[in-house]
Amino acid sequence: MNKLFLTLLSLLLVSCKSMVQDVSKTGPELVVLNAKVLTVDTRYPRAEAFAVQAGKFIQVGSNNEIQKLIRDNTKVIDARNKTIIPGLNDGHIHMVRAGMYWPYEVRLDEATNLADILQLIRERAKNTPKGTWILTLGGWHPSQIKEGRMPTLAELDQAAPDHPVYIQALREIGQMNSRAIQKSSITGITPMPAGVSIGKETNGDFNGLIKGFNGQVLALRQFPKLSLDEKIEGLVLAMKDFNQAGLTSVGETFGIGVDEGDYDILFEAWRRKRMSVRVGLHFPTVNYKDAQKWIANSVKGKSDDMLLLNGLGEGVLNSVGDGYFPKQFPISNDAKEELRQIVALGVPDKINFQFHATLETTMNDMLDSLEAVDQKTSIKDMRITFLHAEQITPAIMARMKKLGMGIQMQNRQSLGSDLMKTNWGDRAIDSPPVKSVYQSGIPLAGGTDGTTSSSYRPFISLHWLISGKNWRGDVVRPTQKLTREEALKIYTHGGAWFTWEENKKGIIAKDMLADFVVLDKDYLTIPEEEIQFIKPLLTVVGGRVVYESKTP
């Protein structure tokens, strides 16, 4: 048994026992008063105050009710009429991959023009040693800025002449500056990964431009090789930034640029008690043999409330997957049969599967395989999930509902709407149909698919759910919009269903995990266009402050 499996088994054997004190004598550890609490609890949707003990809410109610619990040792926070929501849960994101190079990243998530971008790069160059890489690995797109284009090689050279710079927009296009070209191993004759092309000068030399979905793979090969400790520190820094954005939980599915050896980044951060974001973890597989290996070593289990081993996904077969393709993407009969066999492997232990599925044909073909398994043994309790599901139809929803499945939809349309329109035509309008899915009763979670395919910032995604607009402000889902309350529900309690934690987190109620966020603006009443710019003042995970704004 290799080191990775020993790691998994050690996680599964850990038990976490909290000493529960007699609150009537000691008082709660923390009390929050004078707040506008949006509990997301249908029984008591609003409150003024709450108390926390041993990482959980022990009472939620009025100021008068909670004040009676205060003792000398109780920490009291006066919320000063600020809005408080449950901790936000991004159901599908690639945090571990992002964390590897997070200390090198300049995030352009809220840039509005080229001047913003170049100034951020100048500031980073001024504050880091010469020769240090400066990176932006997606999470933005030229369509969001006034000029509608990438920075040029000359502009990047001027902003950071002594630093190698690589700026990537989503997974579509990237640009290096001269220092990065010099440090890279790319030349005009370098063999390219499938679907990748590079720009060349008239003499055939590489000019720093990289195009294509797999361009990120090519770019990653050029960056400095990092030690395990460096990667752990990067992940810890990423978690802190996620906390600052209001995130307290994520669904992690690794992704491009991560291999088995990199799983130890997350496991070591957990062992060292460095985690400030709860993680529900899925392991990607490439074939039946790979899935057999994971399932045989009990991937579905829990370590503690910070790290949950949840199942397999988002990639479950190399031959199964799709994207913003202009044509449908039918799965071969052989792949459908292998998919059926993999899911059947997980039935005895109710292993959860989460499938990347964008196109209508992909979802229907996968459902053929899932229904074939269900005909022999029920899969209704496995909470199998489609991720993305932009082209989902009422007929697909009906099939999914019979199988007890769930859907996670991300705001990839915020930055990818132009590409969707180019490839799908009118079908891109109102895609994904978030309102129809919500009204169907199928479990639904919000998220971003960040940090490359979209910004990781949850309020940008919440604004997209509510307004039906992309980041540029164009209406792209004219009828498929959620109310503010509905959007908040799927971004908090909705995501908990996918990790079997709906009775543990996602609402502010007695005995639930004490994850909450204090906001700088009133989520329910501010103008719609301001939702995307809401900033947390305080983020708390399990009663522990993990972010506090310096601005009062």
Secondary structure, 3 states (H helix, E strand, C coil): CCHHHHHHHHHHHCCCCCCCCCHHHHCCCEEEECCEEECCCCCCCEECEEEEECCEEEEEECHHHHHCCCCCCCEEEECCCCEEEECEEEEEECHHHHHHCHHHECCCCCCCCHHHHHHHHHHHHHCCCCCCCEEEECCCCHHHCCCCCCCCHHHHHHHCCCCCEEEEECCCEEEECHHHHHHCCCCCCCCCCCCCEEEECCCCCEEEEEECCCHHHHHHCCCCCCCHHHHHHHHHHHHHHHHHCCEEEEEECCCCCCCHHHHHHHHHHHHCCCCCCEEEEEECCCCHHHHHHHHHCCCCEEEECCEEEEEEEECCCCCCCCCCCCCCCCCCHHHHHHHHHHHHHHCCCCCEEEEEECCHHHHHHHHHHHHHHHHHCCCCCCCCEEEECCCCCHHHHHHHHHCCCEEEEECCHHHHHHHHHHHHHHHHCCCCCHHHHHHHCCCEEEECCCCCCCCCCHHHHHHHHHHCECCCCCECCCCCCCCHHHHHHHCCHHHHHHHCCCCCCCCCCCCCECCEEEECCCCCCCCHHHHHHCCEEEEEECCEEEEECCCC
